[in-house]
Amino acid sequence: MSTKEAIQVYGSLIMLCVVLVTARSIILFTFCIRASVKLYNKMFEKILRAKMWFFNTNPSRRILNRFSDDLGSVDEQLAQAFLEVVQVC
């Protein structure tokens, strides 16, 4: 194998790696956005369907703080866990 052929092979392999990493990142981003939206909608639906005593016993600021904290932690942990699963597979 000549030097020129070796450079072409290695260059092709590097380009393939760049394409695969970009595709993986796009798939990860799309998956995480969809999952986050579904979780948000489900949580919001459950809060709207809660019994009235829940709203009487909990102040609105506590409900909003808990809701936003839970969504923030889910968004952070979901992306990291999915990335680790993809890398292991």
Protein Blocks (a to p, Z undefined) as FASTA:
>chain_A
ZZklmmmmmmmmmmmmmmmmmmmmmmmmmmmmmmmmmmmmmmmmmmmmpcfklmmmpcfk
lmmmmmmmmmmmmmmmmmmmmmmmmmmZZ
